[in-house]
Amino acid sequence: MQDAYLWIAAVALLTIAVLVPYVARQRETKTLDAAAREARGGAYVTLSDGVTHYELSGPASAPTVVLIHGGTIPFYAWDAQVPALLDAGFRVLRYTQFGRGYSDRPEIDYDRPLYQRQLGDLLEALRIDGPIVLVGVSFGGAVAATFAEAHAERVSKLVFIAPVVDYAEGKALFSLAKVPVVAEWYARVFAVRRAVNRATGFFQESNADPSYAERFNEQTRFAGFERALLSFSRTDALESYRATYSGLGEQPKLLIWGNADLEIPKAHIDFLRTKLENLTYVEIEGAGHGVAVQARDEVNRRLVAFLTGTASRPSR
């Protein structure tokens, strides 16, 4: 009988140890609705999978540059590039992917088709029909490559900044994400908090204004962020894009990478340099994954020169 009591006590303690942090780490106390969006401003459009937060600036007659952010930080990741592109005479579209920022968190799989559908729907809704330039940072690079492979005639140039090639490669946590219940617990107790700390560190290393970290933290408080982050880790979104990059056409391409990047390994950059046609490669000494912010002047100079046709000839 005593053994039975000990077993029951052990189970009870284990249950408490599991449930207490899960309940305590509940962050999502806000609802992302029209009132919340109105209080924060910005432009919004309802697409087939939900509401998307976007910004479209510059003359309608100018070439359109579409900026696609990475896996966690919303469209303000591009604050350092937008003024330079507008000054160079471009029309600039940036938007926040589903599950982040002030865009909806639909209860669907956050997989490759979702991100392609969102981009395609957004271009259609805004009546952007002509050839566009796609600029993607980190996961946004993979999104840009996937769209360009499927719609080569719609993309005039491609820019990849520290792009994801195979983010899940060698990371056991992505296998854990597929385990029911355990993954939900881990996402609540560790993953969201880790995402906030990672973004905060990124902003600090980039000498960004503290308001960026505050805005990032706030978006995790809206219902659905945790579920979207977990789904993003469970699907094919962060698996290998090697075949996608290899299938790209002859559009001019610019690849920018900081050689202190701890997120995107040099082996993946070397792969891109061997597979991408018509490529201009820029390696920035000492810059990390936040190269677009850390080395904004150099990145902007290279970006504008490439897009305006004043850059030096392609190099590998």
N, C-alpha and C positions, 0 to 999 in steps of 0.2 A: 504493500500500500504506500509505504514511504517513497518508493521509487516512482510510483505513479504521480504522487504529489510533486516530486522533484521535476518530473518530465513536464507536467502541466505548468509549473512555475517557469521552467526554461522556455517553453513555448510562449508564455505570456510576456516574458521579458523580451524575447526576440520580436514578438509582434509590436510591442511598445517601441523598441529600438528602430523598427522599420517605419511604423506609422507616424511617430512623433515628428521626425524630420520631414516626412512627406507633407504632413499638414502644415508644419511651421514654415516651410519654404513656398507656400502658395503665394504667388506674386500678383496674380491676375485679378485685380480689384476694380478694373475699369472696363467700360463697354465702349467699343469703337463705333460710334454712330454719327449721324449727321451733325448733331450738336457738338460732339467732340471735335469733329473735323472743322466745323465753322469757327470754333474757338482758336484753332491753330492756323487757319488760313490755307491758301493754296488752291490749286485746280484739281478737280476730280471728275472722273468719267466712269460710268457703269459699263463694264464689259461682260462677256458671256459668263465669266466665273466670279464676278464681283466688282467692287469699286476699286479703281486704281488712282493713286495720287501721282500727279505729273506736273511738269513745268515745261512750257514751250515758249521760247524766247527768240527774238531776232526776226528779220524780214521774211515774209512768206516766199519771196522770190529767190531767196538765197539757198545754197545747198544745205541739206539737213544732216546734222550730225546727231546720232542717237547714242546717248551715254548709258551704259548698263552697269549697275553697281555689282558688288560682290555678294557673298553668301549671307552676310549679316547686317552690314551698315547700309541704311537706306540711301536715297538719292543725294543726300547732302554730302556723301562721299566725294562728289564732283564739284564742290564749292570752289576748289582751287583751280579748276579748269574752265568753268563756264565763262567767266569774264574774258579770259584770253581768247576763247573761241568766238565770242560775240564781237570782240574788238577786231578780230580777223575777218569779220563779215559773214559768219555762218549763222544759220538758224539752228538752235540747239534744243533738243528734246531729251529730257531725263525723266525717269519715272521710278517708282518704288515697286519692287516685286511683291507678289502676294505673300502674306505671312509676316511682313515687316512694316515698320514705319506706320503710316496712316492709310495704307492699302488694306483691303479686306484680308481676313484669314479664313478662306472657305474650307469647309470640312471635306476635303478631297485629297488625293495623293499629290504631294509636291514633287512631281517627277519632270522629266524633260518635256513631255507634251504640254504640261501646264505652262511652263515658262515660254515655250514657243507660241502657244495660243495667246498668252497675254500680250506678247510683243506684236504679234500679227493683228490681234483685235485692236490694240491701241493705235497702230498705224492706220488701220481702216477707219476707226472712229474719228481720228484727227484728219482724215483725208490726205494722208501723206502717201502719194502714189509713185513718185519718181525714184530714181536711184538714190540711195542713202549711204552715209558712212556709218559704220558701226564701231563703237569704241567700248571695249569691255575690260574691266579690271577684275582680277581673281576669277571667281565663278562667273562673273559677267563675260569674261573672255570665252568661256565654254558656251554660254548662251548665244553670243555673237557668232561663234564658229558654226554652231548647229543651224542657226537661221540662215547664214550665208551658204552653207552646203545645200540646204533645201531650196533656197531662193537666190541663186547666184546672179540672176539678171537684175535683182533689186538692190544689190550691194556693190557700190563702186569702189570702196576702199575699206580695209579692216585694220583696226589698231588693237593690239593685245598688250595690256599692262599687267605684268606678273600673273599670267593666265593659269587657271587650273587645267591640268592635263589628266591627272588621275589622283584626286585628293584622298580617296579612300585607300589607296595602295599602302599596304603595310601597317594599317591602323586597325587594331583589334576592336576598338570602340564601335566601328561601323558594323561589325558582326553582332556586337552586343545590342545595337539599336534594333535589330530584327527579332530579339527575344521578347515576347509579350510579357507584360507586367513588370519584369525586371527593367526593361527599357523605359517604361513610363516612370518608374521610381527614380531611375538614374537621371532622366531628363529633368524631373522636378527638383531633385536634391542637388545635383551637380552641374548638369549641362547648361542650363540657362544662366546660372551664376557664373559659370566659366566663360560663357559668351560675353557677359557684361564685363568681367574682369579683363578679358582679351581685348575687347573694344576700348575699354578705358586705358589700357596700356598702350594700345595703338595711338590713341589721341595724345597721350602724354609724350610718347616718343616723337610724335610728329609736331610737337609744340602747338597743338591746336587749342583753341579757346575751350575752357572748361564746360561751356554750354553744350558742346558736342557730346561729351560723356553723359551729361544730364539728359539730353534728348534721347540718346540710345537707351539709357536705363528706363526712361518713361515708356518707350514703346513696348518694353517687355511686360508692362503692367496691364496692357489691354488683352482681354480674353482671346485666346486662340494662338498666342505667340508660341507657347510651349509645345502645343500639339503640332503646329506648323514646323517648328524646328526639328521635332522628332521625326515627322514624316519626311522632311528634307534629307535626314540622315539615313532613312530606311530605303529610299527609292534608288533609282539609277542616276539621280541628279549629280552625285559626286564620284561616280565610277568613271572608268576610262573613256576619254574622248580621243584617243589616238586615231581611231579610224575616221572620226569626224574631221580632225585637222588634216589628216592625209588626203581627205576627199575634197578639200577646198580647191577652187579654181585659180585663175591667174590674176585676180585683182591685186593691186599693190597692197602690201601689208607692212605694218610697222610693229615690231616687237620690242617692248621696253621691260627691262628687269634690273633690279638692284642686287648686286652680288652678295649682300648680307641678308638676303631673304631667307627666313627660316621656314616659310610655309611652302614655297614652290622650289623644289630642288633643282640644282644645276642640270641634272640628268634629264629632267623634263624640258628644260629650255634647250638643251643640246638636241633633243628629239625634234622640237619644233624647228630649229635652225636647219635640220637636214630634210624636213618634210615640206615646209612651207615654200611655195614658189613666190618669186618676185618680192623677196623679203628684205627689209631694212632692219638691222638689229642694233639696238642701243643698250649697252650695259652701263649702269651707273654705279660707280665705286662707292661702297659703304652704305648704300641705301637698302632698307629692308622691304618688307611686304607693303608698307605704306609709302612706297616710292613716289606715288602721284602727289602726296602731300609733303613728304620729307624733302623731295627735290623738285618742288612745284615749278620753279623757274626753268630748270633744265628740261623737265618733262613738257612743259607748255611750249617752250621754244622748239623742241623736236616735233611735237605734235602739230603745231601750226605750220612749220616748215614742210612737213610731210603732206599735210592736207592741201596746202597752197601750191605744192609742186616746186618748192625752192630747196628741198632737202638734197643732200648729195645722193649719188646713185646707190641702188641697193647693195647691201653687203651682208655677209654672213659671219 
